Amino acid sequence: MRECDVTIKNRAGLHTRPAASIVKLAAKFQSEFFIMKDDLR
């Protein structure tokens, strides 16, 4: 299994369209991912 941590440095955070793109990409694979803010799920 591959694991990767990504930090979003934009003060406004992750917007809806980019988040939807991540979901669409992840759906193509057997995957599991979490989006967390300040170490909270």
Backbone bond lengths (Angstrom), bond angles and torsions (degrees), N, CA, C in turn:
res aa  C-N    CA-C-N  psi(-1)  N-CA   C-N-CA  omega(-1)  CA-C   N-CA-C  phi
1 M - - - 1.445 - - 1.536 108.16 -
2 R 1.283 114.97 139.92 1.469 120.90 177.43 1.516 108.87 -100.93
3 E 1.306 115.88 138.64 1.460 120.84 179.88 1.516 109.01 -128.51
4 C 1.337 116.15 141.17 1.452 120.59 -177.46 1.532 109.25 -147.04
5 D 1.316 116.15 134.27 1.461 121.48 174.06 1.517 108.17 -104.56
6 V 1.324 115.69 134.85 1.460 121.07 -179.81 1.523 107.87 -127.27
7 T 1.316 115.89 135.68 1.459 120.75 177.76 1.522 108.92 -112.16
8 I 1.324 116.27 128.10 1.465 121.94 177.26 1.524 106.72 -95.87
9 K 1.312 115.50 117.03 1.466 120.37 -174.19 1.523 113.01 -95.26
10 N 1.308 117.49 -0.54 1.461 121.38 177.87 1.528 108.37 -69.76
11 R 1.307 117.47 126.94 1.473 120.75 -179.17 1.526 112.38 -57.29
12 A 1.326 116.44 -32.37 1.464 120.70 -178.68 1.524 112.17 -78.10
13 G 1.331 117.17 -11.46 1.460 120.27 177.83 1.517 112.31 86.42
14 L 1.306 115.53 -157.06 1.462 122.95 -177.60 1.528 109.02 -95.88
15 H 1.308 115.97 119.65 1.464 120.35 -178.41 1.521 111.03 -83.00
16 T 1.304 116.97 169.12 1.454 123.83 -173.65 1.524 113.46 -61.86
17 R 1.308 118.80 -48.62 1.472 120.13 -177.51 1.525 112.59 -62.75
18 P 1.340 119.23 -48.36 1.467 118.18 176.96 1.530 112.20 -62.77
19 A 1.322 117.71 -35.88 1.469 120.86 177.76 1.523 109.98 -63.53
20 A 1.318 117.53 -41.22 1.464 121.71 178.47 1.525 110.70 -64.50
21 S 1.314 117.51 -36.40 1.468 120.87 177.06 1.523 111.01 -63.73
22 I 1.311 116.89 -40.06 1.470 120.73 177.40 1.514 110.29 -63.38
23 V 1.310 117.66 -43.22 1.462 121.91 179.72 1.526 110.72 -62.82
24 K 1.325 117.79 -44.48 1.471 121.27 179.46 1.517 111.60 -62.19
25 L 1.326 116.69 -41.72 1.457 120.78 178.82 1.530 110.71 -65.90
26 A 1.303 117.36 -45.11 1.466 121.29 -178.82 1.529 111.44 -64.85
27 A 1.327 117.52 -30.59 1.461 121.45 -179.09 1.528 112.20 -66.64
28 K 1.322 117.43 -19.11 1.460 120.84 179.52 1.528 112.34 -76.96
29 F 1.319 117.43 -12.56 1.450 122.95 -175.59 1.518 110.38 -124.61
30 Q 1.325 115.20 163.15 1.448 118.89 170.02 1.524 104.58 -77.88
31 S 1.305 116.42 104.01 1.461 118.79 -170.69 1.520 111.42 -145.82
32 E 1.293 113.85 163.45 1.453 122.29 174.64 1.519 105.97 -143.30
33 F 1.309 117.02 132.90 1.459 118.73 177.88 1.513 109.54 -146.46
34 F 1.300 114.45 157.52 1.450 121.85 -178.75 1.518 108.49 -129.50
35 I 1.314 116.07 140.43 1.455 121.06 173.12 1.531 105.35 -112.42
36 M 1.329 114.64 121.93 1.455 120.09 -174.84 1.523 110.15 -124.39
37 K 1.305 115.27 150.96 1.457 120.41 173.80 1.523 107.93 -123.53
38 D 1.306 116.19 123.36 1.467 121.70 178.67 1.520 111.96 53.19
39 D 1.324 116.29 45.46 1.466 124.04 178.66 1.526 113.60 63.77
40 L 1.317 118.01 21.02 1.472 122.14 175.81 1.509 108.64 -116.62
41 R 1.319 117.62 135.35 1.464 120.87 178.13 1.493 110.18 -86.59
